[in-house]
Amino acid sequence: MTTITKPTVNVGEQAQKAQKASKSLAALSTKQKDEALLIIADELEANHSSILEENEKDLELGREKGYEQAFMDRLLLTKERIEDFANGLRELVKLKDPVGETVSEWTLENGLNVKNERVPLGVIGMIYEARPNVTVDATGLALKSGNAIVLKGGSSALNSNKGIISVIHRALEKTSIPVDAVQFIASTDREATEQLFTMKEHIDVLIPRGGGSLIDTVVRKATIPVLETGVGNVHVYVDKQADLKKALDIMINAKTDRPAVCNALETVIIHREFFTAHKETFISTFKEYSITVHGEQEVVNTIPGAVLAKEKDWAEEYLSLDIALKIVDDITEAVNHIEQYGTKHSEAVVTEDQAAADLFLNQVDAAAVYHNASTRFTDGSALGYGAEIGISTQKLHARGPMGLPALTTTKLKISGSGQVR
């Protein structure tokens, strides 16, 4: 039987090392950072065999524990997936470095020149679950934006992550970036994770990426500012003035393309007039795509095989080919339902009525709101941000896909000629 050891780690010492390394990293040029990312990419490809050997240990443990197939697929690494990691770093090199960018500049009447400039956050603490790709993605984004990073991955991918980090560290030895700029907490102890929550003197921001339970725990227990990457209880509202083809295409894409991602559709809200006019089409579509419908008694009575919805059906992510269906009498009822159950991630309206679209786009509170388009576009690369470290559903500092600029803050650089106040 495969076992995971619980090595003794000193999270405080690792955080201090990262903080010290961040000072050197922040002073590096874009060229130096990009050269390092390219070296890491090459080393990941060259050492894919050793990473796959470590990944197999995690897969074996997963099989012993009976993990679901979708979970195992997220955990699985292949040579092709490692090549994708490497190519992701190469794409990152092509993106503009935000560090040093002048956000604004002005001169006061007294002659003081004020420049607001982007600078790195410093040290990022990244807490995530079973996806080994996050280890590479988060590292690349942190280094490109001039930040050191302390990584804490899930126990199910411990061996895979250790294999990846080993390669990254060997690669960094060939670069201008200090090896200590990338720290990995190689422990399955919950205490080690919670210790990370309180390293305020060494870590500048925490980013949790995973399920609702993980994110809630970090937000509740952390004494460090948190960049919250929220879960996606996503809605599509089909208005009475919707185009049927657009409505079906958007609904099916948002639900079935990748059901287990955060921008996938969980609840479809349909205007009563539109549903009555097209209910047979909806019934046949749900059947064609093997979608299980959950709804109120009216829905159960209308759609064969529909399941009576419980309160949690409106509030939680299914992450599967299940969908909640809510029938409403007007757009206000739809907006109110989203306000009650939404997670402020991504919401869409399908309508040919511009006034209805404007009402929805203006009143629905979410990081991304769509008119006649699938919510699956809430993604850094799909929206033109390039790579992302997660989707923020909060309102301070960053909201929506968090690319390189979201991993910076600003500093006022003020130049004078002896002015005093």
BAPA-531848 format. One line per 4 residues: their letters; for each residue x, y, z of C-alpha. Coordinates in steps of 0.2 Angstrom, whole numbers, padded with zeros to 4 digits. Layout:
N
a) X:Y:Z; ...
% end
This chain:
421
mtti) 0000:0000:0000; 0006:0017:-0004; 0008:0029:0010; 0011:0047:0012
tkpt) 0024:0052:0025; 0022:0068:0035; 0039:0077:0035; 0043:0089:0048
vnvg) 0043:0107:0040; 0046:0124:0047; 0034:0135:0039; 0040:0151:0047
eqaq) 0058:0147:0041; 0052:0144:0023; 0041:0160:0024; 0056:0170:0030
kaqk) 0067:0163:0016; 0054:0168:0003; 0053:0186:0010; 0072:0188:0009
asks) 0072:0181:-0009; 0058:0193:-0014; 0069:0208:-0011; 0082:0201:-0024
laal) 0068:0196:-0036; 0059:0212:-0036; 0075:0221:-0043; 0077:0209:-0058
stkq) 0073:0215:-0075; 0060:0208:-0086; 0073:0200:-0097; 0080:0190:-0082
kdea) 0063:0184:-0076; 0058:0179:-0094; 0075:0169:-0096; 0071:0160:-0080
llii) 0054:0155:-0085; 0061:0148:-0102; 0074:0138:-0092; 0060:0131:-0081
adel) 0050:0126:-0096; 0064:0117:-0104; 0069:0108:-0088; 0051:0102:-0085
eanh) 0050:0094:-0102; 0068:0087:-0100; 0063:0079:-0083; 0045:0074:-0087
ssil) 0050:0055:-0083; 0054:0059:-0065; 0039:0069:-0063; 0028:0055:-0070
eene) 0036:0043:-0058; 0031:0054:-0043; 0013:0056:-0051; 0011:0038:-0052
kdle) 0013:0037:-0033; -0002:0049:-0031; -0012:0040:-0043; -0009:0023:-0034
lgre) -0015:0031:-0018; -0030:0038:-0027; -0035:0021:-0033; -0033:0013:-0016
kgye) -0044:0027:-0009; -0057:0025:-0023; -0056:0043:-0029; -0069:0048:-0042
qafm) -0064:0047:-0060; -0066:0066:-0062; -0054:0069:-0047; -0042:0056:-0054
drll) -0041:0065:-0071; -0037:0081:-0063; -0023:0072:-0053; -0016:0063:-0069
ltke) 0000:0069:-0077; 0006:0064:-0094; 0020:0069:-0105; 0008:0080:-0115
ried) 0001:0088:-0100; 0019:0092:-0094; 0023:0100:-0111; 0007:0110:-0109
fang) 0014:0117:-0092; 0030:0121:-0101; 0021:0130:-0115; 0011:0140:-0103
lrel) 0027:0147:-0096; 0033:0151:-0113; 0016:0160:-0117; 0019:0170:-0100
vklk) 0035:0176:-0107; 0026:0185:-0121; 0015:0194:-0109; 0019:0212:-0104
dpvg) 0028:0213:-0087; 0017:0225:-0076; 0031:0229:-0064; 0037:0247:-0066
etvs) 0022:0252:-0076; 0017:0270:-0073; -0002:0270:-0068; -0003:0289:-0067
ewtl) 0008:0304:-0066; 0006:0322:-0061; 0015:0337:-0055; 0008:0348:-0041
engl) 0008:0367:-0040; 0023:0367:-0029; 0033:0357:-0042; 0032:0340:-0034
nvkn) 0031:0326:-0047; 0020:0312:-0042; 0021:0295:-0051; 0010:0280:-0046
ervp) 0020:0264:-0052; 0016:0246:-0051; 0027:0235:-0039; 0026:0217:-0034
lgvi) 0015:0212:-0019; 0031:0204:-0011; 0027:0186:-0005; 0012:0176:-0011
gmiy) 0005:0161:-0001; -0004:0149:-0013; -0016:0136:-0005; -0024:0124:-0017
earp) -0030:0106:-0020; -0028:0092:-0032; -0022:0100:-0048; -0003:0099:-0050
nvtv) -0004:0111:-0064; -0007:0125:-0052; 0011:0122:-0045; 0018:0127:-0062
datg) 0005:0141:-0066; 0006:0150:-0049; 0025:0149:-0049; 0026:0156:-0066
lalk) 0014:0170:-0063; 0022:0175:-0046; 0040:0175:-0054; 0035:0185:-0069
sgna) 0026:0198:-0058; 0042:0199:-0047; 0034:0190:-0032; 0041:0176:-0021
ivlk) 0029:0162:-0018; 0025:0149:-0004; 0015:0135:-0011; 0004:0123:-0001
ggss) -0004:0110:-0012; -0016:0096:-0007; -0011:0080:0000; -0018:0070:-0014
alns) -0005:0077:-0026; 0010:0078:-0013; 0022:0067:-0023; 0018:0075:-0040
nkgi) 0021:0093:-0033; 0037:0088:-0024; 0043:0081:-0041; 0038:0097:-0050
isvi) 0046:0108:-0037; 0062:0098:-0037; 0064:0102:-0056; 0059:0120:-0053
hral) 0073:0122:-0040; 0086:0114:-0051; 0081:0126:-0065; 0082:0141:-0054
ekts) 0100:0137:-0050; 0104:0142:-0068; 0095:0158:-0067; 0096:0176:-0058
ipvd) 0081:0171:-0048; 0085:0165:-0030; 0080:0147:-0027; 0072:0152:-0011
avqf) 0059:0163:-0021; 0049:0147:-0023; 0045:0138:-0007; 0034:0122:-0006
iast) 0027:0116:0011; 0029:0097:0009; 0018:0092:0023; 0000:0084:0024
drea) -0002:0091:0042; -0017:0103:0043; -0007:0112:0056; 0006:0117:0043
teql) -0007:0124:0032; -0015:0134:0046; 0002:0141:0052; 0004:0148:0034
ftmk) -0013:0158:0038; -0004:0168:0051; 0013:0172:0044; 0008:0191:0042
ehid) 0025:0197:0045; 0032:0187:0030; 0018:0184:0018; 0009:0198:0010
vlip) -0006:0190:0003; -0015:0173:0003; -0023:0165:-0013; -0034:0150:-0010
rggg) -0039:0140:-0025; -0051:0125:-0024; -0068:0121:-0017; -0079:0131:-0006
slid) -0074:0123:0010; -0055:0127:0007; -0059:0145:0003; -0071:0147:0017
tvvr) -0058:0140:0029; -0044:0152:0023; -0055:0167:0023; -0061:0163:0041
kati) -0044:0159:0049; -0032:0170:0040; -0024:0185:0048; -0016:0189:0031
pvle) -0026:0198:0017; -0034:0185:0006; -0037:0187:-0013; -0052:0176:-0013
tgvg) -0055:0165:-0029; -0073:0161:-0027; -0083:0145:-0032; -0096:0148:-0046
nvhv) -0114:0145:-0043; -0117:0151:-0061; -0134:0156:-0068; -0141:0159:-0086
yvdk) -0157:0168:-0087; -0167:0165:-0103; -0179:0180:-0105; -0196:0180:-0114
qadl) -0188:0189:-0128; -0174:0176:-0130; -0168:0168:-0147; -0171:0150:-0145
kkal) -0156:0144:-0154; -0144:0156:-0144; -0153:0151:-0128; -0150:0132:-0131
dimi) -0132:0134:-0138; -0127:0145:-0123; -0135:0133:-0110; -0128:0117:-0117
nakt) -0110:0125:-0119; -0110:0132:-0102; -0117:0116:-0094; -0108:0102:-0104
drpa) -0092:0109:-0111; -0083:0106:-0094; -0096:0103:-0080; -0083:0103:-0066
vcna) -0076:0120:-0068; -0080:0136:-0059; -0088:0145:-0074; -0099:0131:-0079
letv) -0118:0133:-0078; -0127:0127:-0062; -0145:0135:-0063; -0155:0140:-0078
iihr) -0169:0152:-0075; -0182:0153:-0089; -0196:0166:-0091; -0213:0156:-0089
efft) -0219:0162:-0106; -0203:0156:-0115; -0203:0140:-0106; -0222:0136:-0110
ahke) -0219:0140:-0129; -0203:0129:-0130; -0204:0116:-0116; -0204:0101:-0128
tfis) -0188:0108:-0135; -0180:0110:-0118; -0186:0092:-0113; -0178:0084:-0128
tfke) -0162:0094:-0126; -0160:0089:-0108; -0163:0071:-0113; -0151:0072:-0128
ysit) -0136:0078:-0117; -0141:0067:-0102; -0144:0082:-0090; -0153:0078:-0074
vhge) -0165:0092:-0070; -0169:0098:-0052; -0183:0110:-0049; -0199:0114:-0040
qevv) -0215:0104:-0042; -0220:0113:-0058; -0204:0107:-0066; -0205:0089:-0059
ntip) -0223:0088:-0066; -0217:0095:-0083; -0200:0087:-0087; -0199:0068:-0087
gavl) -0186:0062:-0074; -0184:0079:-0066; -0180:0078:-0047; -0188:0089:-0034
akek) -0176:0102:-0029; -0170:0105:-0011; -0164:0121:-0004; -0146:0116:-0007
dwae) -0149:0113:-0026; -0151:0132:-0028; -0135:0136:-0018; -0122:0124:-0022
eyls) -0111:0119:-0037; -0116:0102:-0045; -0099:0101:-0055; -0108:0087:-0065
ldia) -0122:0085:-0078; -0135:0091:-0066; -0144:0107:-0068; -0157:0117:-0057
lkiv) -0171:0124:-0067; -0181:0139:-0060; -0196:0146:-0069; -0200:0165:-0066
ddit) -0213:0177:-0071; -0202:0192:-0075; -0183:0198:-0075; -0184:0205:-0058
eavn) -0188:0188:-0050; -0173:0181:-0060; -0162:0195:-0053; -0168:0192:-0035
hieq) -0165:0174:-0037; -0147:0177:-0042; -0145:0189:-0028; -0150:0176:-0016
ygtk) -0141:0161:-0022; -0127:0168:-0033; -0108:0168:-0028; -0104:0184:-0038
hsea) -0094:0174:-0051; -0102:0174:-0068; -0120:0177:-0073; -0128:0178:-0091
vvte) -0144:0184:-0099; -0151:0178:-0115; -0163:0191:-0123; -0165:0201:-0139
dqaa) -0173:0215:-0128; -0159:0228:-0125; -0168:0236:-0111; -0169:0219:-0102
adlf) -0151:0216:-0106; -0146:0232:-0098; -0156:0230:-0083; -0148:0213:-0080
lnqv) -0130:0219:-0083; -0132:0234:-0072; -0142:0225:-0057; -0133:0208:-0056
daaa) -0119:0209:-0044; -0105:0197:-0051; -0087:0198:-0057; -0093:0194:-0075
vyhn) -0110:0197:-0082; -0114:0192:-0100; -0127:0196:-0113; -0130:0182:-0126
astr) -0114:0173:-0122; -0108:0158:-0113; -0101:0160:-0095; -0087:0148:-0100
ftdg) -0078:0164:-0106; -0074:0169:-0088; -0056:0164:-0090; -0040:0173:-0091
salg) -0034:0167:-0108; -0052:0168:-0116; -0054:0186:-0111; -0037:0192:-0116
ygae) -0029:0193:-0099; -0017:0179:-0104; -0013:0168:-0089; -0022:0169:-0073
igis) -0020:0163:-0055; -0038:0162:-0052; -0055:0171:-0053; -0058:0183:-0039
tqkl) -0076:0186:-0034; -0072:0199:-0021; -0072:0218:-0024; -0056:0225:-0017
harg) -0040:0225:-0027; -0044:0213:-0040; -0060:0206:-0047; -0063:0193:-0061
pmgl) -0049:0183:-0069; -0033:0188:-0060; -0018:0190:-0072; -0001:0198:-0069
palt) -0007:0215:-0065; -0018:0208:-0051; -0002:0201:-0043; 0005:0219:-0041
ttkl) 0001:0234:-0030; 0006:0252:-0032; 0019:0264:-0025; 0019:0283:-0025
kisg) 0036:0289:-0031; 0038:0307:-0027; 0052:0319:-0033; 0055:0336:-0028
sgqv) 0068:0350:-0027; 0068:0353:-0008; 0050:0357:-0005; 0044:0357:0013
r) 0026:0358:0020
% end
